[in-house]
Amino acid sequence: MDMEVYIFVAVAGFVASFIDAAAGGGGMISLPALLLTGISPLHALGTNKMAAVMGACTSFITFVRSGKMDVQLIKKLFPLSLIGSALGVLAVQQVPSEFLRPLIVVLLVAVVLYSLLKKDWDRDTEPRKLTGRMLALSMLVALVMGFYDGFFGPGTGSFLLFAFLMLGFDFIGATANTKALNFASNLAATVFFAASGMIDYQMGIFMGISMIFGAYCGARFAITKGVAYVRPMFIVVTTMLIGKQLMDLL
C-alpha cells in the first residue's frame, strides 16, 4: 500500500474504534474506509472484523480493569455471543440478510426516540442485584445479538447497549457489558472469515493497531466522562446509523 493509504486507514481505524468503544457504531467509519482502498466488499467485511477484534479486545480489557463490567455475568454470556455469531455467519451464507434492513431502521428509530425521552438512565447509580430473570434475559440477548452480528451486523452495539439498559444496568455498566459481547461476536466472525480466505491481513493488522489506541482512548473517555457525555454520543451515532441504513435502502 502507498503511504497515503496507510495514513488514511490508520486515521479511520482510530476514529472508528474511539467512537465504537464509547458509544458503538464504529463500523460506519471503518468499513466504508476499507472499501475506499479498493479491496472487494467481502474482503472489506472480513478485514473490518479482524481489525475490530483488536479494538474490541482493548475496550474489553480496559472496562474490566476499570471495575465497570459485571465480570461474573460476562463469563456466562461470552460463550453464548460466540455461538450466536458463528451461527449467524453460517446462516448468512444460506439466506440473504438485506431483507432485514427496513426492520432494523424502524428498531433503531425506536431506540433513539426512547433514549431521548428517557432522561434518567443514570439516576440509579447503585448496582442492582442480578436476579434470575435478569440473567435469563441477558443470556437470550447475548445469543440473539451474537447471531444478528454474524448475520447482518449494523446497529449491534446500539441494540446491545439498549437491551442492557432495559434490563436495569446503568449507562456505563451497560456500555462495558456491550463491549465484552462485541468482542465475542467479532472474534467468532473473524475466525469464519479467515477460514473462508476473506481477510486482507496486511491492511487488517495495520488498521487493527490503530484501533487498539482508539479503543483505549474511547473506553477511558466513557469511564472518566460518564453518562453526561456518552449518552449524547450514543444518540448521535445511532441517528447517523439510521441515516446510513436509509441511504442503503434508496
Buried (B, 14 or more C-beta within 10 A) or exposed (E): BEEEBBEBBBBBBBBBBBBBBBBBBBBBBBBBBBBEBEBEEEBBBBBBBBBBBBBBBBBBBBBBEBEBBBEEBBEBBBBBBBBBBBBBBEBBEEEEBEEBBEEBBEBBBEBBEEBEEEEEBBEEEEEEEBEEEBBEBBBEBBBBBBBBBBBBBBBBBBBBBBBBBEBBBBBBBBBBBBBBBBBBBBBBBBBBBBEEEBBBEEBBBBBBBBBBBBBBBBBBBBBEEBBEBBBEBBBBBBBBBBEBBBEEEE
